[in-house]
Amino acid sequence: MGRLVESLKSAGMEAECLFMPPGEEGKNFNTIETLLEKALDLNIDRRCVIIALGGGVVGDTAGFLAGIYMRGIDYIQVPTTLLAMVDSSIGGKVAVNVSRGKNMAGVFHQPLAVFADISLLDSLPGEEFSAALGEVIKYGAGFDREFFEWQEQHLRSILGREPRCLLYLVEKSVGLKAHVVEKDEKDRGERMLLNLGHTLAHAVEKAGNYRTFSHGQAVGIGLVYAFVTARRLGRVSGEEVSRVKRLVAGAGLPVKPQGIGFRDFMQIALNDKKWERGNSIFILPEGIGKCSTVSNISEGVLRLAFEEMMEGRTF
Ligand SMILES: NC(=O)c1ccc[n+]([C@@H]2O[C@H](COP(=O)([O-])OP(=O)(O)OC[C@H]3O[C@@H](n4cnc5c(N)ncnc54)[C@H](O)[C@@H]3O)[C@@H](O)[C@H]2O)c1
């Protein structure tokens, strides 16, 4: 933070730091109000720019503040976690949590720019790094077969955080997400595909009260479930299921949930906002590298796939 402020000042700009409480608990309206009051005290106006320096929590909060402050001012994302670099800083969805749920109050507000400096990842704890790989694997498994194969071949270098590897991984992930978002910025259709693996992931996170599994771990499990379900419907081969499982496990992520049975999953998933008007829309792969929506999968198929995932069957 100090380095950023110094470099802005040395470039002749005025800069002030505002801080927020750490973690998901700080991503709320109280923080927004506090930051908003401070910004008013500092006479921040529409010609100013907010720079969100931090992980996804800071990016979402600062982006939401920028979206509503004086009816919207510019902001720049400077993501410092891998998850924020490959996912949350891209696409302009910014939100805070309310007591009824995560990210339930937000706006679409695109950042002026996103600057990702991968050297910031040197200090990122291992579990934060691995968790973000859940989303990276999703980009390959759902949108780009070559990128998936590249991850299989370079897993050791990725986990070793080799700079050239990370640069490619971040660039590729950003490009894939941006490509989908460009076609459907306001999330009315195609952007939904970015939720590949997220139906079960949300249920797994919720069932564990957001403590048992991190979001990234839950996405890894959700991806495996999506592939197992797709195999039952003849959309992917057993070998493809095994490859996805191997990559998820190799990235240090779990491949099956704990503490959630099929009934809990169905109950939580039915209340999920991604299940529109009771119509069970699922996003499922069509082989590695492509995915699409499928409606009304029978409960029997979902159950058998769930059991297969829990048994940890290999193909
Ligand atoms: N807007 C979107 O499209 C979108 C997409 C995905 C996730 N999200 C949101 O992103 C948030 C999760 O983001 P996150 O995973 O970055 O979590 P986070 O922002 O809480 O950061 C994780 C931890 O890493 C620490 N940290 C940050 N940068 C670091 C660094 N360089 N070195 C060491 N430690 C560092 C943070 O202090 C924190 O303790 C959630 O609130 C989620 O809802 C938003």
The ligand as a MOL file (V3000), in Angstrom:
LIG
                    3D

  0  0  0     0  0            999 V3000
M  V30 BEGIN CTAB
M  V30 COUNTS 44 48 0 0 0
M  V30 BEGIN ATOM
M  V30 1 N -16.9230 -9.9190 -8.2790 0
M  V30 2 C -16.7810 -11.1300 -8.7410 0
M  V30 3 O -17.0370 -11.4230 -9.9100 0
M  V30 4 C -16.2570 -12.1860 -7.8130 0
M  V30 5 C -15.8590 -13.4390 -8.3150 0
M  V30 6 C -15.3220 -14.3610 -7.4400 0
M  V30 7 C -15.1920 -14.0490 -6.0940 0
M  V30 8 N -15.6010 -12.8350 -5.6350 0 CHG=1
M  V30 9 C -15.4440 -12.4710 -4.2340 0
M  V30 10 O -14.0580 -12.4760 -3.9220 0
M  V30 11 C -13.9210 -12.7050 -2.5330 0
M  V30 12 C -12.7990 -13.6960 -2.2980 0
M  V30 13 O -11.6070 -13.1250 -2.7810 0
M  V30 14 P -10.1780 -13.6540 -2.2760 0
M  V30 15 O -10.1440 -15.1220 -2.4170 0
M  V30 16 O -9.1500 -12.8320 -2.9700 0 CHG=-1
M  V30 17 O -10.2380 -13.4010 -0.6940 0
M  V30 18 P -9.7050 -12.1850 0.2190 0
M  V30 19 O -9.8260 -10.8970 -0.4580 0
M  V30 20 O -10.3590 -12.3550 1.5440 0
M  V30 21 O -8.1520 -12.5320 0.3760 0
M  V30 22 C -7.7680 -13.7430 0.9750 0
M  V30 23 C -6.7120 -13.5100 2.0470 0
M  V30 24 O -5.4660 -13.2170 1.4230 0
M  V30 25 C -4.8730 -12.0490 2.0110 0
M  V30 26 N -4.0550 -11.4510 0.9470 0
M  V30 27 C -4.4430 -10.6950 -0.0870 0
M  V30 28 N -3.4110 -10.4590 -0.9170 0
M  V30 29 C -2.3320 -11.0740 -0.3760 0
M  V30 30 C -0.9740 -11.2070 -0.7780 0
M  V30 31 N -0.5290 -10.7020 -1.9280 0
M  V30 32 N -0.1410 -11.8960 0.0310 0
M  V30 33 C -0.6040 -12.4660 1.1950 0
M  V30 34 N -1.8730 -12.3990 1.6110 0
M  V30 35 C -2.7330 -11.7120 0.8210 0
M  V30 36 C -6.0580 -11.2380 2.4640 0
M  V30 37 O -5.7000 -10.3350 3.4950 0
M  V30 38 C -7.0030 -12.3360 2.9760 0
M  V30 39 O -6.6440 -12.7230 4.2730 0
M  V30 40 C -15.2510 -13.1760 -2.0110 0
M  V30 41 O -15.8580 -12.1410 -1.2780 0
M  V30 42 C -16.0550 -13.4480 -3.2740 0
M  V30 43 O -17.4280 -13.2370 -3.1050 0
M  V30 44 C -16.1170 -11.9030 -6.4720 0
M  V30 END ATOM
M  V30 BEGIN BOND
M  V30 1 1 1 2
M  V30 2 2 2 3
M  V30 3 1 2 4
M  V30 4 1 4 5
M  V30 5 2 4 44
M  V30 6 2 5 6
M  V30 7 1 6 7
M  V30 8 2 7 8
M  V30 9 1 8 9
M  V30 10 1 8 44
M  V30 11 1 9 10
M  V30 12 1 9 42
M  V30 13 1 10 11
M  V30 14 1 11 12
M  V30 15 1 11 40
M  V30 16 1 12 13
M  V30 17 1 13 14
M  V30 18 2 14 15
M  V30 19 1 14 16
M  V30 20 1 14 17
M  V30 21 1 17 18
M  V30 22 2 18 19
M  V30 23 1 18 20
M  V30 24 1 18 21
M  V30 25 1 21 22
M  V30 26 1 22 23
M  V30 27 1 23 24
M  V30 28 1 23 38
M  V30 29 1 24 25
M  V30 30 1 25 26
M  V30 31 1 25 36
M  V30 32 1 26 27
M  V30 33 1 26 35
M  V30 34 2 27 28
M  V30 35 1 28 29
M  V30 36 1 29 30
M  V30 37 2 29 35
M  V30 38 1 30 31
M  V30 39 2 30 32
M  V30 40 1 32 33
M  V30 41 2 33 34
M  V30 42 1 34 35
M  V30 43 1 36 37
M  V30 44 1 36 38
M  V30 45 1 38 39
M  V30 46 1 40 41
M  V30 47 1 40 42
M  V30 48 1 42 43
M  V30 END BOND
M  V30 END CTAB
M  END
